[in-house]
Amino acid sequence: MELEQTLIELGCEVAGPAGSCDAALAIIAERRPHLAVLDVNLGRETSGRVAEVLRALGVPFIYCTGYAEPLEDGAPQAAVVIRKPFDTKSLGDAIRRISETAG
């Protein structure tokens, strides 16, 4: 919920949150995002499946993680990785970087 509020404060339109890969994939199927912010750890699963779909669709994404190494073997690499805890400025900077590289 804190991430959602921070994204709103940054001027983003938020389509989530989604607490599972299935929920995130349903949101993506309903309305393709311009970019996404993924938490690596979704409790009992990681967001790797979501990252794969986003990569296939050409949607840039940011990984948020508290882990030293956020990517599992074979997971698509994000354009930007930000480490938890992060502040509004760090997230805003990451969104600007990914938006600039996405065109």
C-alpha positions as CSV (number, residue, x, y, z in Angstrom):
1,M,0.0,0.0,0.0
2,E,2.9,2.4,0.7
3,L,4.3,1.8,-2.8
4,E,0.9,2.4,-4.3
5,Q,0.6,5.8,-2.5
6,T,4.2,6.7,-3.5
7,L,3.4,6.0,-7.1
8,I,0.3,8.1,-6.9
9,E,2.2,11.0,-5.4
10,L,4.7,10.7,-8.3
11,G,1.8,11.2,-10.7
12,C,1.4,7.6,-11.8
13,E,-1.9,5.8,-12.5
14,V,-1.8,2.6,-10.5
15,A,-3.5,-0.5,-11.9
16,G,-2.6,-2.8,-8.9
17,P,-1.5,-3.8,-6.5
18,A,-1.4,-7.5,-7.1
19,G,-0.3,-10.0,-4.5
20,S,0.3,-12.9,-6.8
21,C,1.5,-13.6,-10.3
22,D,-2.0,-14.7,-11.4
23,A,-3.5,-11.4,-10.1
24,A,-0.7,-9.4,-11.9
25,L,-1.1,-11.3,-15.1
26,A,-4.9,-10.7,-15.0
27,I,-4.3,-6.9,-14.6
28,I,-1.8,-6.9,-17.5
29,A,-4.3,-8.9,-19.7
30,E,-7.1,-6.4,-19.0
31,R,-5.0,-3.3,-19.6
32,R,-1.4,-3.3,-20.8
33,P,0.7,-1.0,-18.7
34,H,3.2,1.5,-20.0
35,L,5.6,0.4,-17.3
36,A,5.5,-1.8,-14.2
37,V,7.0,-1.9,-10.7
38,L,7.5,-5.5,-9.5
39,D,8.4,-6.7,-6.0
40,V,10.6,-9.7,-6.5
41,N,9.1,-11.6,-3.5
42,L,5.4,-12.2,-3.6
43,G,5.3,-14.4,-0.5
44,R,5.1,-18.0,-1.8
45,E,6.4,-17.1,-5.3
46,T,8.5,-14.6,-7.1
47,S,7.4,-12.2,-9.8
48,G,9.5,-13.9,-12.4
49,R,6.5,-15.1,-14.5
50,V,5.2,-11.5,-14.6
51,A,8.6,-10.2,-15.6
52,E,8.7,-12.8,-18.4
53,V,5.3,-11.6,-19.8
54,L,6.3,-8.0,-19.5
55,R,9.5,-8.6,-21.3
56,A,7.7,-10.5,-24.1
57,L,5.2,-7.6,-24.4
58,G,8.0,-5.0,-24.5
59,V,6.8,-3.3,-21.3
60,P,9.7,-1.9,-19.2
61,F,9.7,-2.8,-15.5
62,I,11.4,-1.9,-12.3
63,Y,12.3,-4.6,-9.8
64,C,12.1,-3.6,-6.1
65,T,13.9,-6.0,-3.8
66,G,15.3,-6.3,-0.4
67,Y,17.6,-9.1,-1.6
68,A,21.2,-8.6,-2.6
69,E,20.6,-10.4,-5.9
70,P,17.0,-10.0,-7.1
71,L,17.0,-12.3,-10.1
72,E,16.4,-16.0,-10.0
73,D,18.2,-18.1,-12.6
74,G,16.6,-17.5,-16.0
75,A,14.4,-14.5,-14.9
76,P,14.3,-11.6,-17.3
77,Q,16.4,-8.7,-16.3
78,A,14.7,-5.5,-15.4
79,A,15.9,-2.2,-16.9
80,V,16.2,-0.9,-13.3
81,V,16.6,-2.5,-9.9
82,I,16.0,-0.5,-6.8
83,R,16.8,-1.8,-3.3
84,K,14.5,-1.7,-0.3
85,P,14.1,0.4,1.6
86,F,13.8,3.2,-1.0
87,D,12.4,6.7,-0.8
88,T,10.1,8.6,-3.1
89,K,13.1,10.3,-4.9
90,S,14.8,7.0,-5.7
91,L,11.6,5.5,-7.1
92,G,10.9,8.7,-9.1
93,D,14.4,8.6,-10.5
94,A,14.0,5.0,-11.5
95,I,10.7,5.7,-13.2
96,R,12.2,8.6,-15.1
97,R,15.2,6.5,-16.2
98,I,13.0,3.6,-17.4
99,S,10.6,6.0,-19.2
100,E,13.5,7.7,-21.0
101,T,14.9,4.4,-22.2
102,A,11.5,3.1,-23.3
103,G,11.1,6.0,-25.6
